[in-house]
């Protein structure tokens, strides 16, 4: 004897939950408004970042001007301007000496 599955009204398949989300007008307008708000926020972030970059660039110019003033004051007193690389140290990073001469070995 086979076991029969009892089905009711809840098991009837309908199309009620399968509406395309893009065709509902209020949801489409909500998505547009969310995108517009994000666009506005990103614009404000971009503007503040550009202002920070401009302030940093201005500070670089101020630092260079102050540096030139100090060098000109030193040269007026007869002190020579230091030339980079004359202290006996090479410019830039140097390669560290190798502690081993062979390949890397793993012991088990």
N, CA, C and O atoms as CSV, one atom per row, in Angstrom:
chain,resi,resn,atom,element,x,y,z
A,1,UNK,N,N,0.834,-1.169,0.000
A,1,UNK,CA,C,0.000,0.000,0.000
A,1,UNK,C,C,0.894,1.253,0.000
A,1,UNK,O,O,1.774,1.387,0.851
A,2,UNK,N,N,0.672,2.148,-0.933
A,2,UNK,CA,C,1.475,3.374,-1.016
A,2,UNK,C,C,0.908,4.447,-0.110
A,2,UNK,O,O,-0.302,4.547,0.094
A,3,UNK,N,N,1.814,5.243,0.427
A,3,UNK,CA,C,1.404,6.311,1.337
A,3,UNK,C,C,1.022,7.533,0.515
A,3,UNK,O,O,1.816,7.988,-0.309
A,4,UNK,N,N,-0.156,8.065,0.716
A,4,UNK,CA,C,-0.643,9.226,-0.010
A,4,UNK,C,C,-0.278,10.497,0.721
A,4,UNK,O,O,-0.421,10.585,1.940
A,5,UNK,N,N,0.197,11.493,-0.030
A,5,UNK,CA,C,0.509,12.782,0.564
A,5,UNK,C,C,-0.715,13.662,0.454
A,5,UNK,O,O,-1.234,13.890,-0.639
A,6,UNK,N,N,-1.169,14.151,1.579
A,6,UNK,CA,C,-2.350,15.015,1.600
A,6,UNK,C,C,-1.903,16.455,1.325
A,6,UNK,O,O,-1.023,16.976,2.010
A,7,UNK,N,N,-2.489,17.071,0.359
A,7,UNK,CA,C,-2.161,18.442,0.017
A,7,UNK,C,C,-3.389,19.311,0.243
A,7,UNK,O,O,-4.537,18.895,0.092
A,8,UNK,N,N,-3.059,20.581,0.627
A,8,UNK,CA,C,-4.152,21.499,0.895
A,8,UNK,C,C,-4.042,22.755,0.052
A,8,UNK,O,O,-3.324,22.795,-0.947
A,9,UNK,N,N,-4.764,23.773,0.472
A,9,UNK,CA,C,-4.786,25.039,-0.248
A,9,UNK,C,C,-3.405,25.704,-0.206
A,9,UNK,O,O,-3.033,26.401,-1.149
A,10,UNK,N,N,-2.644,25.497,0.870
A,10,UNK,CA,C,-1.325,26.108,0.997
A,10,UNK,C,C,-0.349,25.579,-0.051
A,10,UNK,O,O,0.646,26.248,-0.328
A,11,UNK,N,N,-0.581,24.447,-0.627
A,11,UNK,CA,C,0.327,23.837,-1.587
A,11,UNK,C,C,0.055,24.248,-3.034
A,11,UNK,O,O,0.787,23.835,-3.933
A,12,UNK,N,N,-0.975,25.046,-3.273
A,12,UNK,CA,C,-1.267,25.488,-4.635
A,12,UNK,C,C,-0.251,26.551,-5.022
A,12,UNK,O,O,-0.061,27.529,-4.299
A,13,UNK,N,N,0.395,26.362,-6.150
A,13,UNK,CA,C,1.426,27.295,-6.602
A,13,UNK,C,C,0.782,28.480,-7.319
A,13,UNK,O,O,-0.103,28.325,-8.161
A,14,UNK,N,N,1.268,29.686,-6.947
A,14,UNK,CA,C,0.763,30.909,-7.578
A,14,UNK,C,C,1.944,31.773,-8.000
A,14,UNK,O,O,3.094,31.458,-7.696
A,15,UNK,N,N,1.655,32.850,-8.695
A,15,UNK,CA,C,2.673,33.799,-9.134
A,15,UNK,C,C,2.723,35.032,-8.227
A,15,UNK,O,O,3.343,36.032,-8.589
A,16,UNK,N,N,2.089,34.978,-7.075
A,16,UNK,CA,C,1.940,36.169,-6.242
A,16,UNK,C,C,3.263,36.694,-5.695
A,16,UNK,O,O,3.389,37.908,-5.533
A,17,UNK,N,N,4.234,35.877,-5.408
A,17,UNK,CA,C,5.498,36.336,-4.843
A,17,UNK,C,C,6.591,36.547,-5.862
A,17,UNK,O,O,7.732,36.823,-5.491
A,18,UNK,N,N,6.274,36.425,-7.130
A,18,UNK,CA,C,7.294,36.450,-8.166
A,18,UNK,C,C,7.257,37.718,-9.030
A,18,UNK,O,O,7.573,37.665,-10.218
A,19,UNK,N,N,6.885,38.823,-8.456
A,19,UNK,CA,C,6.814,40.067,-9.215
A,19,UNK,C,C,8.228,40.621,-9.363
A,19,UNK,O,O,9.023,40.568,-8.425
A,20,UNK,N,N,8.532,41.143,-10.521
A,20,UNK,CA,C,9.835,41.745,-10.766
A,20,UNK,C,C,9.966,42.992,-9.902
A,20,UNK,O,O,9.108,43.874,-9.941
A,21,UNK,N,N,11.048,43.063,-9.117
A,21,UNK,CA,C,11.242,44.168,-8.181
A,21,UNK,C,C,11.418,45.498,-8.900
A,21,UNK,O,O,11.097,46.542,-8.333
A,22,UNK,N,N,11.913,45.491,-10.118
A,22,UNK,CA,C,12.145,46.727,-10.843
A,22,UNK,C,C,10.883,47.350,-11.408
A,22,UNK,O,O,10.880,48.533,-11.751
A,23,UNK,N,N,9.826,46.587,-11.509
A,23,UNK,CA,C,8.597,47.120,-12.090
A,23,UNK,C,C,7.703,47.786,-11.052
A,23,UNK,O,O,6.754,48.473,-11.428
A,24,UNK,N,N,7.967,47.612,-9.773
A,24,UNK,CA,C,7.165,48.266,-8.747
A,24,UNK,C,C,7.658,49.706,-8.635
A,24,UNK,O,O,8.821,49.933,-8.304
A,25,UNK,N,N,6.801,50.670,-8.904
A,25,UNK,CA,C,7.255,52.065,-8.990
A,25,UNK,C,C,7.890,52.601,-7.711
A,25,UNK,O,O,8.932,53.252,-7.786
A,26,UNK,N,N,7.311,52.357,-6.560
A,26,UNK,CA,C,7.873,52.945,-5.340
A,26,UNK,C,C,9.237,52.354,-5.011
A,26,UNK,O,O,10.081,53.047,-4.442
A,27,UNK,N,N,9.474,51.088,-5.355
A,27,UNK,CA,C,10.790,50.493,-5.117
A,27,UNK,C,C,11.821,51.064,-6.081
A,27,UNK,O,O,12.972,51.276,-5.701
A,28,UNK,N,N,11.424,51.313,-7.315
A,28,UNK,CA,C,12.339,51.907,-8.289
A,28,UNK,C,C,12.726,53.316,-7.852
A,28,UNK,O,O,13.899,53.686,-7.920
A,29,UNK,N,N,11.747,54.106,-7.402
A,29,UNK,CA,C,12.051,55.463,-6.926
A,29,UNK,C,C,12.930,55.431,-5.686
A,29,UNK,O,O,13.794,56.292,-5.519
A,30,UNK,N,N,12.722,54.448,-4.812
A,30,UNK,CA,C,13.551,54.316,-3.615
A,30,UNK,C,C,14.992,53.992,-4.002
A,30,UNK,O,O,15.926,54.534,-3.412
A,31,UNK,N,N,15.179,53.121,-4.981
A,31,UNK,CA,C,16.534,52.802,-5.440
A,31,UNK,C,C,17.205,54.025,-6.047
A,31,UNK,O,O,18.390,54.263,-5.817
A,32,UNK,N,N,16.452,54.803,-6.823
A,32,UNK,CA,C,17.007,56.024,-7.419
A,32,UNK,C,C,17.408,57.005,-6.330
A,32,UNK,O,O,18.480,57.607,-6.408
A,33,UNK,N,N,16.568,57.177,-5.318
A,33,UNK,CA,C,16.892,58.126,-4.242
A,33,UNK,C,C,18.105,57.656,-3.443
A,33,UNK,O,O,18.926,58.476,-3.034
A,34,UNK,N,N,18.229,56.362,-3.217
A,34,UNK,CA,C,19.406,55.831,-2.507
A,34,UNK,C,C,20.675,56.082,-3.317
A,34,UNK,O,O,21.704,56.461,-2.758
A,35,UNK,N,N,20.605,55.872,-4.625
A,35,UNK,CA,C,21.762,56.120,-5.481
A,35,UNK,C,C,22.138,57.602,-5.497
A,35,UNK,O,O,23.321,57.941,-5.491
A,36,UNK,N,N,21.142,58.482,-5.519
A,36,UNK,CA,C,21.414,59.924,-5.498
A,36,UNK,C,C,22.053,60.343,-4.177
A,36,UNK,O,O,22.955,61.181,-4.166
A,37,UNK,N,N,21.597,59.771,-3.065
A,37,UNK,CA,C,22.193,60.097,-1.768
A,37,UNK,C,C,23.640,59.619,-1.708
A,37,UNK,O,O,24.508,60.327,-1.198
A,38,UNK,N,N,23.903,58.420,-2.229
A,38,UNK,CA,C,25.271,57.915,-2.232
A,38,UNK,C,C,26.166,58.780,-3.126
A,38,UNK,O,O,27.318,59.046,-2.784
A,39,UNK,N,N,25.637,59.212,-4.258
A,39,UNK,CA,C,26.397,60.074,-5.156
A,39,UNK,C,C,26.745,61.391,-4.459
A,39,UNK,O,O,27.867,61.879,-4.595
A,40,UNK,N,N,25.815,61.963,-3.726
A,40,UNK,CA,C,26.064,63.204,-2.995
A,40,UNK,C,C,27.122,62.993,-1.922
A,40,UNK,O,O,28.034,63.807,-1.779
A,41,UNK,N,N,27.003,61.891,-1.158
A,41,UNK,CA,C,27.989,61.583,-0.108
A,41,UNK,C,C,29.380,61.410,-0.696
A,41,UNK,O,O,30.351,61.947,-0.164
A,42,UNK,N,N,29.485,60.663,-1.791
A,42,UNK,CA,C,30.793,60.433,-2.427
A,42,UNK,C,C,31.369,61.747,-2.953
A,42,UNK,O,O,32.583,61.946,-2.913
A,43,UNK,N,N,30.518,62.639,-3.444
A,43,UNK,CA,C,30.986,63.941,-3.902
A,43,UNK,C,C,31.570,64.757,-2.758
A,43,UNK,O,O,32.599,65.414,-2.918
A,44,UNK,N,N,30.905,64.715,-1.590
A,44,UNK,CA,C,31.425,65.429,-0.417
A,44,UNK,C,C,32.747,64.822,0.036
A,44,UNK,O,O,33.670,65.553,0.395
A,45,UNK,N,N,32.850,63.498,0.024
A,45,UNK,CA,C,34.109,62.830,0.385
A,45,UNK,C,C,35.221,63.240,-0.563
A,45,UNK,O,O,36.343,63.507,-0.133
A,46,UNK,N,N,34.913,63.290,-1.853
A,46,UNK,CA,C,35.908,63.659,-2.859
A,46,UNK,C,C,36.354,65.098,-2.658
A,46,UNK,O,O,37.545,65.399,-2.745
A,47,UNK,N,N,35.411,65.982,-2.392
A,47,UNK,CA,C,35.737,67.391,-2.189
A,47,UNK,C,C,36.635,67.573,-0.965
A,47,UNK,O,O,37.610,68.323,-1.018
A,48,UNK,N,N,36.312,66.891,0.136
A,48,UNK,CA,C,37.139,67.036,1.335
A,48,UNK,C,C,38.523,66.424,1.123
A,48,UNK,O,O,39.512,66.941,1.643
A,49,UNK,N,N,38.601,65.332,0.367
A,49,UNK,CA,C,39.904,64.728,0.079
A,49,UNK,C,C,40.750,65.664,-0.784
A,49,UNK,O,O,41.953,65.793,-0.557
A,50,UNK,N,N,40.139,66.312,-1.763
A,50,UNK,CA,C,40.870,67.249,-2.611
A,50,UNK,C,C,41.362,68.444,-1.800
A,50,UNK,O,O,42.467,68.937,-2.030
A,51,UNK,N,N,40.548,68.914,-0.849
A,51,UNK,CA,C,40.974,70.020,0.010
A,51,UNK,C,C,42.160,69.607,0.881
A,51,UNK,O,O,43.088,70.390,1.087
A,52,UNK,N,N,42.126,68.373,1.390
A,52,UNK,CA,C,43.259,67.884,2.185
A,52,UNK,C,C,44.529,67.812,1.349
A,52,UNK,O,O,45.606,68.175,1.821
A,53,UNK,N,N,44.407,67.343,0.108
A,53,UNK,CA,C,45.568,67.264,-0.776
A,53,UNK,C,C,46.110,68.664,-1.051
A,53,UNK,O,O,47.325,68.861,-1.070
A,54,UNK,N,N,45.229,69.631,-1.263
A,54,UNK,CA,C,45.682,71.006,-1.500
A,54,UNK,C,C,46.402,71.565,-0.278
A,54,UNK,O,O,47.411,72.256,-0.421
A,55,UNK,N,N,45.893,71.274,0.930
A,55,UNK,CA,C,46.560,71.741,2.148
A,55,UNK,C,C,47.936,71.097,2.299
A,55,UNK,O,O,48.886,71.755,2.724
A,56,UNK,N,N,48.047,69.816,1.953
A,56,UNK,CA,C,49.336,69.125,2.030
A,56,UNK,C,C,50.314,69.726,1.022
A,56,UNK,O,O,51.477,69.957,1.351
A,57,UNK,N,N,49.848,69.981,-0.205
A,57,UNK,CA,C,50.711,70.594,-1.212
A,57,UNK,C,C,51.181,71.977,-0.768
A,57,UNK,O,O,52.342,72.336,-0.965
A,58,UNK,N,N,50.277,72.752,-0.170
A,58,UNK,CA,C,50.662,74.078,0.319
A,58,UNK,C,C,51.701,73.969,1.429
A,58,UNK,O,O,52.630,74.774,1.500
A,59,UNK,N,N,51.539,72.968,2.295
A,59,UNK,CA,C,52.519,72.774,3.370
A,59,UNK,C,C,53.886,72.408,2.805
A,59,UNK,O,O,54.910,72.861,3.316
A,60,UNK,N,N,53.911,71.585,1.745
A,60,UNK,CA,C,55.179,71.258,1.085
A,60,UNK,C,C,55.859,72.526,0.572
A,60,UNK,O,O,57.068,72.698,0.725
A,61,UNK,N,N,55.074,73.404,-0.035
A,61,UNK,CA,C,55.648,74.654,-0.532
A,61,UNK,C,C,56.173,75.514,0.617
A,61,UNK,O,O,57.239,76.118,0.499
A,62,UNK,N,N,55.431,75.576,1.730
A,62,UNK,CA,C,55.879,76.343,2.896
A,62,UNK,C,C,57.173,75.771,3.470
A,62,UNK,O,O,58.081,76.515,3.843
A,63,UNK,N,N,57.247,74.449,3.536
A,63,UNK,CA,C,58.458,73.798,4.058
A,63,UNK,C,C,59.652,74.109,3.167
A,63,UNK,O,O,60.732,74.425,3.665
A,64,UNK,N,N,59.465,74.022,1.860
A,64,UNK,CA,C,60.565,74.299,0.936
A,64,UNK,C,C,61.010,75.760,1.039
A,64,UNK,O,O,62.205,76.049,0.970
A,65,UNK,N,N,60.052,76.685,1.206
A,65,UNK,CA,C,60.411,78.095,1.342
A,65,UNK,C,C,61.202,78.331,2.634
A,65,UNK,O,O,62.188,79.069,2.634
A,66,UNK,N,N,60.768,77.704,3.730
A,66,UNK,CA,C,61.493,77.846,5.001
A,66,UNK,C,C,62.881,77.234,4.896
A,66,UNK,O,O,63.841,77.771,5.448
A,67,UNK,N,N,62.992,76.130,4.200
A,67,UNK,CA,C,64.291,75.472,4.010
A,67,UNK,C,C,65.241,76.371,3.221
A,67,UNK,O,O,66.418,76.497,3.558
A,68,UNK,N,N,64.713,76.992,2.170
A,68,UNK,CA,C,65.541,77.892,1.361
A,68,UNK,C,C,65.980,79.108,2.164
A,68,UNK,O,O,67.103,79.586,2.000
A,69,UNK,N,N,65.101,79.615,3.035
A,69,UNK,CA,C,65.466,80.748,3.890
A,69,UNK,C,C,66.615,80.371,4.825
A,69,UNK,O,O,67.551,81.148,5.014
A,70,UNK,N,N,66.536,79.185,5.402
A,70,UNK,CA,C,67.597,78.726,6.313
A,70,UNK,C,C,68.910,78.572,5.559
A,70,UNK,O,O,69.957,78.993,6.049
A,71,UNK,N,N,68.865,77.963,4.354
A,71,UNK,CA,C,70.085,77.795,3.573
A,71,UNK,C,C,70.680,79.147,3.173
A,71,UNK,O,O,71.896,79.329,3.213
A,72,UNK,N,N,69.828,80.084,2.793
A,72,UNK,CA,C,70.360,81.395,2.396
A,72,UNK,C,C,70.963,82.124,3.591
A,72,UNK,O,O,71.964,82.825,3.445
A,73,UNK,N,N,70.354,81.962,4.797
A,73,UNK,CA,C,70.925,82.579,5.997
A,73,UNK,C,C,72.268,81.945,6.337
A,73,UNK,O,O,73.193,82.649,6.742
A,74,UNK,N,N,72.392,80.624,6.179
A,74,UNK,CA,C,73.663,79.944,6.448
A,74,UNK,C,C,74.732,80.361,5.438
A,74,UNK,O,O,75.887,80.582,5.802
A,75,UNK,N,N,74.341,80.466,4.172
A,75,UNK,CA,C,75.307,80.869,3.146
A,75,UNK,C,C,75.765,82.312,3.358
A,75,UNK,O,O,76.901,82.656,3.031
A,76,UNK,N,N,74.888,83.158,3.903
A,76,UNK,CA,C,75.275,84.541,4.188
A,76,UNK,C,C,76.324,84.592,5.293
A,76,UNK,O,O,77.148,85.506,5.333
A,77,UNK,N,N,76.291,83.606,6.191
A,77,UNK,CA,C,77.283,83.544,7.267
A,77,UNK,C,C,78.546,82.805,6.840
A,77,UNK,O,O,79.509,82.745,7.605
A,78,UNK,N,N,78.561,82.250,5.648
A,78,UNK,CA,C,79.753,81.581,5.143
A,78,UNK,C,C,79.729,80.076,5.304
A,78,UNK,O,O,80.736,79.424,5.028
A,79,UNK,N,N,78.626,79.501,5.739
A,79,UNK,CA,C,78.527,78.044,5.886
A,79,UNK,C,C,78.088,77.458,4.552
A,79,UNK,O,O,77.126,77.924,3.942
A,80,UNK,N,N,78.811,76.422,4.104
A,80,UNK,CA,C,78.484,75.805,2.824
A,80,UNK,C,C,77.268,74.898,2.956
A,80,UNK,O,O,77.006,74.308,4.004
A,81,UNK,N,N,76.549,74.813,1.868
A,81,UNK,CA,C,75.367,73.939,1.820
A,81,UNK,C,C,75.839,72.487,1.720
A,81,UNK,O,O,76.695,72.178,0.890
A,82,UNK,N,N,75.293,71.584,2.556
A,82,UNK,CA,C,75.717,70.176,2.473
A,82,UNK,C,C,75.240,69.538,1.172
A,82,UNK,O,O,74.128,69.789,0.708
A,83,UNK,N,N,76.105,68.710,0.598
A,83,UNK,CA,C,75.775,67.997,-0.629
A,83,UNK,C,C,75.418,66.568,-0.252
A,83,UNK,O,O,76.198,65.915,0.441
A,84,UNK,N,N,74.275,66.061,-0.681
A,84,UNK,CA,C,73.885,64.695,-0.326
A,84,UNK,C,C,74.882,63.675,-0.862
A,84,UNK,O,O,75.363,63.795,-1.988
A,85,UNK,N,N,75.189,62.666,-0.041
A,85,UNK,CA,C,76.058,61.567,-0.462
A,85,UNK,C,C,77.530,61.797,-0.186
A,85,UNK,O,O,78.338,60.953,-0.572
A,86,UNK,N,N,77.933,62.884,0.458
A,86,UNK,CA,C,79.350,63.133,0.719
A,86,UNK,C,C,79.787,62.629,2.087
A,86,UNK,O,O,80.973,62.712,2.407
A,87,UNK,N,N,78.909,62.127,2.880
A,87,UNK,CA,C,79.276,61.690,4.231
A,87,UNK,C,C,79.877,60.296,4.260
A,87,UNK,O,O,80.187,59.789,5.338
A,88,UNK,N,N,80.046,59.678,3.138
A,88,UNK,CA,C,80.618,58.340,3.110
A,88,UNK,C,C,79.546,57.258,3.115
A,88,UNK,O,O,79.858,56.072,3.012
A,89,UNK,N,N,78.318,57.652,3.232
A,89,UNK,CA,C,77.221,56.683,3.201
A,89,UNK,C,C,76.624,56.662,1.807
A,89,UNK,O,O,76.412,57.723,1.220
A,90,UNK,N,N,76.349,55.495,1.263
A,90,UNK,CA,C,75.729,55.449,-0.062
A,90,UNK,C,C,74.275,55.910,0.027
A,90,UNK,O,O,73.622,55.727,1.054
A,91,UNK,N,N,73.779,56.502,-1.042
A,91,UNK,CA,C,72.396,56.935,-1.069
A,91,UNK,C,C,71.487,55.752,-1.350
A,91,UNK,O,O,71.845,54.846,-2.103
A,92,UNK,N,N,70.318,55.764,-0.746
A,92,UNK,CA,C,69.327,54.729,-0.989
A,92,UNK,C,C,69.579,53.495,-0.157
A,92,UNK,O,O,70.578,53.414,0.559
A,93,UNK,N,N,68.686,52.543,-0.246
A,93,UNK,CA,C,68.835,51.315,0.539
A,93,UNK,C,C,69.934,50.429,-0.012
A,93,UNK,O,O,70.186,50.392,-1.217
A,94,UNK,N,N,70.580,49.719,0.892
A,94,UNK,CA,C,71.625,48.780,0.480
A,94,UNK,C,C,71.153,47.364,0.775
A,94,UNK,O,O,70.274,47.154,1.610
A,95,UNK,N,N,71.731,46.417,0.096
A,95,UNK,CA,C,71.343,45.024,0.274
A,95,UNK,C,C,72.030,44.463,1.513
A,95,UNK,O,O,73.224,44.679,1.721
A,96,UNK,N,N,71.275,43.745,2.331
A,96,UNK,CA,C,71.824,43.146,3.543
A,96,UNK,C,C,72.738,41.985,3.172
A,96,UNK,O,O,72.463,41.271,2.209
A,97,UNK,N,N,73.821,41.786,3.922
A,97,UNK,CA,C,74.718,40.665,3.608
A,97,UNK,C,C,74.027,39.333,3.905
A,97,UNK,O,O,73.221,39.223,4.829
A,98,UNK,N,N,74.363,38.336,3.103
A,98,UNK,CA,C,73.767,37.014,3.292
A,98,UNK,C,C,74.456,36.303,4.440
A,98,UNK,O,O,75.680,36.345,4.569
A,99,UNK,N,N,73.657,35.646,5.276
A,99,UNK,CA,C,74.240,34.915,6.402
A,99,UNK,C,C,74.568,33.469,6.011
A,99,UNK,O,O,75.348,32.807,6.695
A,100,UNK,N,N,73.984,32.981,4.928
A,100,UNK,CA,C,74.274,31.614,4.459
A,100,UNK,C,C,74.736,31.692,3.013
A,100,UNK,O,O,74.475,32.664,2.304
A,101,UNK,N,N,75.425,30.645,2.600
A,101,UNK,CA,C,75.892,30.619,1.211
A,101,UNK,C,C,75.120,29.601,0.391
A,101,UNK,O,O,75.210,29.602,-0.837
A,102,UNK,N,N,74.364,28.734,1.049
A,102,UNK,CA,C,73.648,27.699,0.323
A,102,UNK,C,C,72.161,27.966,0.263
A,102,UNK,O,O,71.688,29.004,0.724
A,103,UNK,N,N,71.417,27.019,-0.313
A,103,UNK,CA,C,69.965,27.184,-0.411
A,103,UNK,C,C,69.321,27.020,0.964
A,103,UNK,O,O,69.945,26.553,1.917
A,104,UNK,N,N,68.079,27.412,1.032
A,104,UNK,CA,C,67.314,27.301,2.262
A,104,UNK,C,C,67.060,25.837,2.564
A,104,UNK,O,O,66.612,25.100,1.685
A,105,UNK,N,N,67.338,25.391,3.795
A,105,UNK,CA,C,67.178,23.986,4.153
A,105,UNK,C,C,66.153,23.852,5.279
A,105,UNK,O,O,66.147,24.625,6.237
A,106,UNK,N,N,65.295,22.855,5.134
A,106,UNK,CA,C,64.279,22.583,6.148
A,106,UNK,C,C,64.595,21.227,6.783
A,106,UNK,O,O,64.797,20.241,6.074
A,107,UNK,N,N,64.638,21.178,8.097
A,107,UNK,CA,C,64.853,19.916,8.786
A,107,UNK,C,C,63.526,19.381,9.289
A,107,UNK,O,O,62.698,20.136,9.800
A,108,UNK,N,N,63.329,18.102,9.148
A,108,UNK,CA,C,62.080,17.481,9.595
A,108,UNK,C,C,62.302,16.722,10.874
A,108,UNK,O,O,61.367,16.128,11.410
